[in-house]
Each structure stands twice: as structure tokens, then as C-alpha cells.
Amino acid sequence: GVGGIAKSLAKGLVDQGSEIVYKANVTGIIIEQGKAVGVRLADGREFFAKTIISNATRWDTFGWFQIQI
């Protein structure tokens, strides 16, 4: 099922040297030269990486908005 896919993905990422931080509240995306290079957590920690992957919803990432037609 879906849980098995997520577990396999997480295992593959960790096996390749990635670090997964669970239940981490991201308060900011660190941008350099127009590219995301890291994240800042609510507890003040910062993580930098060549690739940043987020599991946040689109609403948490971009905020709620309404399109005017």
C-alpha cells in the first residue's frame, strides 16, 4: 500500500546518504541566487543540501490564495 511506498522511498534516500527529519516545522526556505539551498526549522536548526525535498502540502508551501477571474 501507500505506507509501503513511503517506507521504501525513505529507506532508499537514507541508504544513499540522505537525512530525514520527521515532525520538523520548517519556518523558512533559504534561497541563494534564486535557488533553494536549505531550510530553517522552528527550533533554529538549518539544513543545507544540493537537493531539498518537501513533503508539505501546496497550501503550507505557498499559503492560501484565491485566484480572481
C-alpha positions as CSV (number, residue, x, y, z in Angstrom):
1,G,0.0,0.0,0.0
2,V,0.8,3.7,0.2
3,G,2.7,3.3,3.5
4,G,5.0,0.7,2.0
5,I,5.9,3.0,-0.9
6,A,6.7,5.8,1.6
7,K,8.9,3.4,3.7
8,S,10.7,2.2,0.6
9,L,11.3,5.7,-0.6
10,A,12.6,6.8,2.8
11,K,14.9,3.7,3.1
12,G,16.3,4.4,-0.4
13,L,17.0,8.0,0.5
14,V,18.8,7.1,3.7
15,D,20.7,4.3,2.0
16,Q,22.1,7.0,-0.4
17,G,23.2,9.3,2.4
18,S,20.1,11.5,2.9
19,E,18.9,12.6,6.3
20,I,15.2,12.6,7.0
21,V,14.0,14.8,9.8
22,Y,10.5,13.8,11.0
23,K,8.0,16.2,12.6
24,A,10.1,19.2,11.8
25,N,8.4,22.5,11.4
26,V,10.0,24.4,8.6
27,T,9.8,28.1,9.1
28,G,11.8,29.3,6.1
29,I,13.4,28.2,2.8
30,I,17.0,29.5,2.4
31,I,17.5,30.9,-1.1
32,E,20.8,31.8,-2.7
33,Q,20.9,33.2,-6.2
34,G,17.3,32.3,-6.8
35,K,17.7,28.6,-5.8
36,A,16.6,26.8,-2.6
37,V,19.7,25.6,-0.9
38,G,18.4,24.8,2.6
39,V,15.7,25.1,5.2
40,R,15.3,26.7,8.6
41,L,13.4,24.8,11.3
42,A,11.3,26.3,14.1
43,D,13.9,25.2,16.6
44,G,16.6,27.3,14.8
45,R,18.4,24.5,13.1
46,E,19.4,25.0,9.5
47,F,20.0,22.3,6.9
48,F,21.7,22.8,3.6
49,A,21.8,20.4,0.7
50,K,22.2,20.2,-3.1
51,T,18.6,18.9,-3.3
52,I,15.8,19.9,-0.9
53,I,12.6,17.7,-0.8
54,S,9.5,18.8,1.0
55,N,6.5,16.7,2.0
56,A,4.4,19.8,2.8
57,T,1.1,20.4,1.2
58,R,0.9,23.1,-1.5
59,W,-1.1,25.2,0.9
60,D,1.6,25.0,3.6
61,T,4.3,25.7,0.9
62,F,2.6,28.6,-0.9
63,G,-0.1,29.7,1.5
64,W,-3.8,30.0,0.9
65,F,-4.7,32.2,-2.0
66,Q,-7.7,32.9,-4.2
67,I,-7.5,33.4,-8.0
68,Q,-9.5,36.3,-9.3
69,I,-11.2,35.6,-12.6
